[in-house]
Amino acid sequence: MFLEELIKDANPIEICGDTKKDIKGIKYDSRNVTAGDLFVCVTGFKTDGHLYVHSAVKNGAIAILAEKDLEVPQNVTLIKVADTRVAMADLAARFYGNPSSKLKLIGVTGTNGKTTTTHLIKKILEEAGYTVGLLGTISNMIGNEVLPAERTTPEAPDLQFLLHKMVNKGAHYAVMEVSSHALQLYRVRGCKFRSAVFTNISQDHLDFHESMEEYVDEKKKLFAMLSSSSENYGLVNNDDLYHQHFEEASKVPVFKYAVDGSGDFKAQEVDVKPQGVSYTAFYPGGKISLNLKLTGLFSVYNSLAAFAVGFKEGIAPEIIKKALENITGVPGRFEKVECNQDFTVIVDYAHTPDSLKNVLETAKDFAKRRIITVFGCGGDRDRTKRPLMGEAAALNSDICVVTSDNPRSEDPEAIIEDIIPGVKKHTNSFKIEVDRKKAIKLALEMAQKNDIVIIAGKGHETYQEINGKKLPFDDKEVVKSILSER
């Protein structure tokens, strides 16, 4: 696409150079620039893209989008804008032909449950015969093709490229996790959402957002993005304290789902068992019984939200039922690890106080003996939730093993020191082992017949991030390796 066409609606402050250039791609990382690209200088939290213009030009950039005064070679075009993140999102959508307008795009936001809910929605739509794209924490998918995912919601150029690829592959729908970071940093700007789903709110990301109020304000932007159309709708968890904020942000009808409260979609006669949950789903005009292989009350909420989306998309309840009942699990979400041991091992992504509490309460519902919990907290993230994680673990476990999660640039021992005051409020039955592999081994060695070992925090992740490096580490594989040696 020619540069002059690409920047037509970018409201440039200044243009220096030729705009009749054919742009081959949009890049925000100078290391990924190739010949003919437009390089966008993004001011980040750790570095500033404006510092890498020379590297981008050396790699082949023929145009630069910046928000600061720069000097560039005469053969390179410089476009100055007020905010490169805003402009980058607009340009990316334009470059890839506004792909979201050619799909039915469903966004799911909230603190917990986004990953599972998007996977369930995808399965329901596929059961109805649609080709579906997925964008989220575990992976990006087009049908059965799996693409790696680096963050919950990709940066705008990567996101628009993936949506464009989904269109080219014949996808009818795209189902997407939408993080608060993505909304605040304009990653989803330019996306045309058909519907928005709100799961729940609890404390998270307060290292990034200044307060819970700001966190909620960013989340509800997804509902504000729904354009006035007879086809568009919102869906909120009516049992969550913050549901009204999302309803008020929407310009289109918002429907409610609930277990405890009232809703357009309601789960009753809920029965939580180790092997799964069953309940009766009430929907406008009828009801249907569901027997899922997923367990925990959180699975009721996630599946009910997915059920509601399927129903609003015109899919018959019997087809929705078939899809939901065939799902055996989602990677790293209350996932059992079986190695012929006489106790239960469960790996879960729970990394907030509320999600850890929910996972442990579910385990308590069917625990025959003790619950041993291995957990930590991520480095360079919200410090205030660390003692709260300690409290959640201590209140709902018989033994806690406090260890490292992804320490990133922080001292793992310092992170653990922040956790321990919360643990000590409720128990003295805890152990500290900084090395995560040794901590898992310790928990497994303590486990006796009919105990439950919960390994929380990393779930599906296959790495541990330490001092800027992602080292191979998979909780499930570590468990299998340790148990196979016994």
C-alpha positions in Angstrom: 0.0 0.0 0.0 1.3 3.5 -0.9 2.3 5.6 2.1 0.1 8.5 1.1 -2.9 6.2 1.1 -1.9 4.6 4.4 -1.5 7.8 6.3 -4.6 9.5 4.8 -6.5 9.5 8.1 -3.5 9.6 10.5 -3.7 13.4 11.1 0.1 13.9 10.7 1.6 16.9 12.3 4.5 17.0 9.9 5.6 15.0 6.8 9.1 15.2 5.5 9.9 13.3 2.3 8.2 11.3 -0.4 4.8 9.7 0.3 4.5 7.9 -3.0 6.3 4.9 -1.6 5.0 1.3 -1.6 5.0 0.2 2.1 5.5 -3.6 2.5 4.8 -3.9 6.2 4.4 -2.1 9.5 6.9 -2.9 12.3 7.5 -1.6 15.8 10.6 -3.6 16.6 13.6 -2.5 14.6 15.0 -6.1 14.7 12.1 -7.3 12.7 12.2 -4.6 10.0 12.8 -5.7 6.4 13.2 -3.8 3.1 10.2 -1.5 2.4 8.8 -1.4 5.9 7.3 1.5 7.8 8.9 1.6 11.3 6.8 2.9 14.2 8.6 4.5 17.1 6.7 3.4 20.2 7.6 4.9 23.5 7.5 1.8 25.8 8.0 1.2 29.5 11.5 -0.2 29.3 12.8 1.5 26.2 11.9 4.0 23.5 11.5 3.1 19.8 12.9 6.5 18.8 16.3 5.3 19.9 16.3 2.5 17.2 15.6 4.5 14.1 19.1 4.0 12.8 18.8 0.3 13.2 15.4 0.2 11.5 16.8 2.2 8.5 19.8 -0.1 8.3 17.4 -3.1 8.1 15.4 -1.5 5.3 12.8 0.9 6.7 11.8 3.5 4.1 9.5 5.5 6.3 9.4 6.4 10.0 6.4 7.2 12.1 7.4 9.2 15.2 6.0 11.4 17.9 9.3 13.2 18.6 11.6 15.3 16.5 14.1 13.1 14.6 16.8 13.3 12.0 16.5 10.7 9.3 18.4 10.1 6.0 17.1 12.1 3.0 15.8 8.9 1.3 13.6 8.0 4.3 10.2 9.6 4.8 9.4 10.9 8.3 5.8 11.3 9.5 5.3 12.9 12.9 2.0 12.3 14.8 0.7 13.2 18.3 0.6 9.5 19.5 2.3 6.7 17.6 0.3 4.0 19.4 -3.0 5.5 18.2 -1.6 6.0 14.7 0.0 2.6 14.6 -3.4 0.9 15.3 -5.2 3.0 12.7 -2.5 2.3 10.1 -2.4 -1.4 10.8 -6.2 -1.8 10.4 -6.0 0.1 7.1 -3.0 -1.7 5.8 -4.7 -5.1 6.3 -8.0 -4.0 4.9 -9.9 -3.6 8.2 -10.2 -7.4 8.6 -12.4 -7.3 11.7 -15.2 -5.9 9.6 -15.2 -9.1 7.5 -15.5 -11.3 10.6 -17.9 -11.6 13.5 -15.5 -10.6 16.3 -16.3 -11.6 19.9 -14.2 -10.0 22.7 -14.0 -11.4 26.2 -12.6 -9.3 29.1 -12.4 -9.7 32.8 -9.8 -10.7 35.4 -10.3 -14.5 35.4 -11.9 -16.9 33.0 -11.1 -15.2 29.7 -9.0 -18.1 28.3 -11.5 -20.9 29.2 -14.5 -18.9 28.0 -13.0 -18.1 24.6 -12.1 -21.7 24.1 -15.6 -22.8 24.9 -17.1 -20.2 22.6 -14.8 -21.4 19.8 -15.9 -25.1 20.3 -19.6 -24.1 20.3 -19.2 -22.1 17.0 -17.2 -25.0 15.4 -19.9 -27.5 16.5 -22.4 -25.4 14.6 -20.2 -25.6 11.4 -18.3 -22.3 11.5 -14.6 -21.8 11.0 -13.3 -19.9 14.0 -10.1 -18.0 14.8 -8.9 -17.6 18.4 -6.6 -15.0 20.0 -5.5 -15.5 23.5 -3.1 -16.3 26.3 -2.3 -19.9 25.5 -2.1 -19.6 21.7 -3.6 -18.0 18.6 -5.5 -20.4 16.4 -7.2 -20.5 13.0 -9.4 -23.6 13.0 -6.9 -26.3 14.2 -3.8 -24.4 13.1 -2.0 -23.3 16.2 0.2 -20.1 16.2 2.3 -19.0 19.2 1.0 -16.2 21.5 3.5 -13.9 23.3 0.8 -11.8 25.1 -2.9 -12.1 25.9 -3.7 -9.5 23.2 -1.1 -8.8 20.5 0.2 -5.4 19.5 -2.0 -3.7 16.8 0.1 -4.7 13.7 0.3 -8.3 14.9 -3.4 -8.4 15.8 -4.5 -7.0 12.4 -2.2 -9.4 10.6 -3.7 -12.4 12.4 -7.3 -11.2 11.8 -6.3 -10.7 8.1 -5.0 -14.2 8.0 -8.2 -15.5 9.5 -10.2 -13.8 6.8 -8.0 -15.3 4.1 -8.4 -18.8 5.7 -12.2 -18.4 5.4 -13.0 -17.8 9.1 -16.5 -16.7 9.9 -15.7 -15.8 13.5 -12.8 -14.6 15.7 -13.0 -15.0 19.4 -10.5 -12.9 21.4 -9.3 -12.3 24.9 -9.1 -8.5 25.5 -6.8 -7.4 28.3 -6.9 -4.1 30.1 -3.4 -3.4 28.8 -4.6 -3.9 25.2 -7.4 -1.4 25.8 -5.3 1.2 27.4 -2.5 0.8 24.9 -4.8 1.0 21.8 -4.0 -2.5 20.6 -7.6 -3.2 19.7 -8.3 0.2 18.3 -9.7 -0.2 14.8 -11.3 -3.5 15.7 -15.1 -3.8 15.0 -16.5 -6.0 17.7 -19.8 -7.8 17.3 -20.2 -8.6 20.9 -18.4 -8.2 24.3 -18.4 -10.5 27.2 -17.5 -9.6 30.8 -16.5 -12.4 33.2 -15.5 -10.9 36.5 -13.2 -8.4 38.3 -10.8 -8.9 41.1 -7.4 -7.4 42.0 -4.8 -7.7 39.3 -2.3 -5.5 37.3 -2.2 -2.8 39.9 1.5 -2.4 38.9 0.2 -1.1 35.6 -3.1 0.6 36.6 -3.0 3.1 39.5 -6.2 1.8 41.1 -9.0 -0.7 40.8 -11.2 2.1 39.5 -8.8 2.8 36.6 -8.5 -1.0 36.0 -12.3 -1.2 35.6 -12.4 1.9 33.5 -10.0 0.4 31.0 -11.8 -3.0 30.9 -15.2 -1.4 30.2 -13.8 0.3 27.1 -14.5 -2.9 25.3 -18.2 -2.4 25.8 -18.0 1.2 24.7 -16.4 0.0 21.5 -19.6 -1.8 20.4 -21.1 0.3 17.7 -24.9 0.8 17.6 -26.2 -2.0 15.5 -29.2 -4.4 15.8 -26.7 -7.3 15.7 -24.3 -6.2 18.4 -24.8 -7.0 22.0 -23.0 -7.2 25.4 -23.0 -10.0 28.0 -22.2 -9.5 31.6 -21.8 -11.7 34.7 -24.7 -10.3 36.9 -23.2 -11.9 40.0 -20.1 -9.7 39.8 -20.1 -6.4 41.8 -18.8 -4.5 38.8 -21.4 -5.6 36.2 -23.2 -2.3 36.1 -20.1 -0.4 35.0 -20.0 -2.5 31.8 -23.7 -2.2 31.2 -23.5 1.6 31.5 -20.6 1.8 29.0 -22.5 0.0 26.3 -24.6 1.6 23.5 -26.2 -1.7 22.6 -28.4 -4.2 24.5 -26.6 -6.0 27.4 -27.8 -9.4 28.5 -27.0 -11.0 31.9 -25.9 -14.4 33.0 -25.9 -15.5 36.7 -25.7 -18.4 39.1 -26.7 -16.6 42.3 -28.5 -13.6 41.0 -31.1 -13.0 38.3 -30.2 -13.1 34.6 -31.4 -13.7 31.0 -29.2 -16.9 31.3 -29.2 -18.7 34.6 -27.6 -21.8 36.0 -29.6 -23.7 38.6 -29.4 -27.1 40.3 -25.6 -26.8 40.2 -23.7 -30.0 41.2 -19.9 -29.8 41.5 -18.1 -33.1 41.5 -14.4 -34.1 41.0 -15.2 -35.4 37.5 -17.1 -32.3 36.4 -20.1 -30.0 37.0 -23.7 -30.5 36.0 -26.5 -27.8 36.0 -29.6 -26.8 34.3 -29.1 -23.8 32.0 -32.2 -21.6 31.7 -32.3 -19.4 28.6 -35.0 -17.2 27.0 -37.8 -19.6 26.1 -36.4 -22.8 27.7 -34.0 -24.8 29.7 -31.5 -27.7 29.1 -29.4 -29.9 31.4 -25.6 -29.8 31.0 -23.1 -32.4 32.3 -19.6 -31.1 31.8 -16.2 -32.7 32.2 -14.9 -29.4 33.6 -15.2 -29.0 37.3 -15.4 -26.0 39.7 -18.0 -23.3 40.2 -15.9 -21.1 37.9 -16.5 -23.6 35.1 -20.3 -23.0 35.6 -19.8 -19.3 35.0 -17.4 -19.8 32.0 -19.6 -22.3 30.3 -22.8 -20.3 30.9 -21.2 -17.3 29.3 -20.2 -19.4 26.3 -23.7 -20.9 26.2 -25.2 -17.4 26.1 -22.9 -16.3 23.3 -23.9 -19.4 21.3 -27.6 -18.8 21.9 -27.3 -15.1 20.9 -25.6 -16.3 17.7 -28.6 -18.4 16.8 -27.2 -21.8 17.6 -29.6 -24.4 18.9 -29.3 -25.3 22.6 -28.8 -29.0 21.7 -25.8 -28.1 19.6 -24.4 -25.9 22.3 -24.9 -28.8 24.8 -23.1 -31.3 22.6 -20.1 -28.9 22.2 -19.8 -28.1 25.9 -20.2 -31.8 27.0 -17.4 -33.0 24.7 -14.8 -30.6 26.0 -12.4 -32.4 28.4 -10.4 -29.4 29.5 -8.3 -26.3 28.6 -4.5 -26.5 28.9 -3.2 -25.3 32.3 -6.7 -24.7 33.7 -7.4 -27.1 36.5 -5.5 -29.7 34.5 -4.8 -33.1 36.2 -1.4 -34.7 35.7 -1.7 -38.5 35.8 1.4 -40.8 36.4 -0.3 -43.7 38.2 0.2 -42.0 41.5 -2.2 -42.6 44.4 -2.8 -38.8 44.9 -4.1 -36.1 42.7 -1.9 -33.5 41.0 -3.5 -30.4 39.4 -1.7 -27.7 37.5 -3.5 -24.3 37.2 -2.7 -20.8 35.9 -4.2 -19.2 39.0 -2.1 -16.1 39.6 -4.5 -13.7 41.4 -5.8 -14.0 44.9 -9.4 -14.6 43.7 -8.4 -17.2 41.1 -6.2 -19.1 43.6 -9.0 -19.0 46.1 -11.5 -20.4 43.5 -9.2 -23.2 42.5 -8.5 -24.3 46.1 -12.1 -24.1 47.1 -13.0 -26.4 44.2 -10.3 -28.8 45.3 -11.7 -28.7 48.9 -15.1 -29.8 47.6 -13.8 -33.2 46.7 -10.6 -33.5 48.8 -10.5 -36.7 50.8 -7.3 -35.8 52.7 -4.9 -32.9 52.6 -4.4 -30.1 50.1 -0.7 -29.2 49.4 -0.3 -26.0 47.4 2.8 -24.9 45.5 2.6 -21.2 44.4 4.6 -18.0 44.1 4.1 -14.5 42.6 5.4 -12.9 39.4 8.2 -10.4 39.6 7.8 -6.8 38.2 4.1 -7.0 38.8 1.6 -5.8 41.4 3.3 -6.2 44.8 0.1 -5.5 46.8 -1.4 -8.8 45.8 1.5 -10.9 47.1 0.3 -11.2 50.8 -3.2 -11.7 49.5 -2.1 -14.7 47.5 -0.4 -15.9 50.6 -3.7 -15.6 52.5 -5.7 -17.3 49.8 -3.3 -20.3 49.9 -3.0 -20.5 53.6 -6.8 -20.3 54.2 -7.5 -23.1 51.8 -4.5 -25.5 52.1 -3.2 -27.8 54.7 0.4 -27.2 53.6 1.8 -24.3 51.5 5.1 -24.5 49.6 6.0 -21.0 48.7 8.4 -20.7 45.7 9.2 -18.7 42.5 6.8 -18.0 39.7 8.3 -15.8 37.0 10.7 -13.6 39.0 11.7 -11.6 36.0 14.1 -8.9 37.1 13.3 -9.2 40.8 15.1 -11.2 43.5 12.9 -14.3 44.0 13.6 -14.3 47.8 12.4 -10.7 48.0 9.1 -11.7 46.3 8.7 -14.6 48.7 9.2 -12.2 51.6 6.3 -10.2 50.4 4.1 -13.3 50.3 4.9 -14.8 53.7 3.1 -12.2 55.9 -0.2 -13.2 54.3 0.6 -16.9 54.8 1.5 -16.4 58.5 -1.9 -14.7 59.1 -3.6 -18.1 58.9 -1.0 -20.9 59.3 2.5 -21.9 60.4 2.3 -25.0 58.2 4.4 -23.8 55.2 7.7 -24.3 53.6 9.9 -22.1 51.5 11.8 -23.4 48.5 13.0 -20.7 46.0 13.8 -23.2 43.3 10.5 -24.1 41.6 11.5 -27.6 40.5 12.7 -28.4 44.0 9.5 -27.0 45.5 7.4 -29.2 43.2 9.5 -32.2 44.2 9.1 -31.3 47.9 5.3 -31.2 47.5 5.2 -34.5 45.6 7.4 -36.2 48.2 5.1 -35.0 51.0 2.0 -36.2 49.2 0.3 -39.3 50.5 -2.6 -41.4 49.3 -5.7 -39.3 48.5 -3.9 -36.0 49.0 -4.3 -33.2 46.4 -1.3 -31.3 45.2 -2.1 -28.0 43.5 0.7 -26.3 41.5 -0.5 -22.8 40.8 0.6 -19.8 38.8 2.0 -20.9 35.5 -0.5 -23.4 34.1 0.1 -23.7 30.3 3.4 -21.8 30.3 6.5 -23.7 29.1 9.1 -21.3 30.4 10.3 -19.5 33.5 11.3 -15.9 33.1 14.4 -15.0 35.0 16.6 -11.9 34.5 15.3 -11.2 31.0 15.7 -14.8 29.8 12.9 -17.3 29.2 14.2 -20.7 30.4 12.4 -23.9 29.5 10.1 -24.9 32.4 6.8 -26.7 32.2 5.0 -27.6 35.5 3.3 -30.6 34.0 6.5 -32.0 32.5 8.4 -31.4 35.8 5.7 -33.3 37.7 5.9 -36.2 35.2 9.6 -36.3 35.4 9.7 -36.4 39.2 6.9 -39.0 39.5 8.5 -41.2 36.8 11.6 -41.4 39.0 9.8 -42.6 42.0 
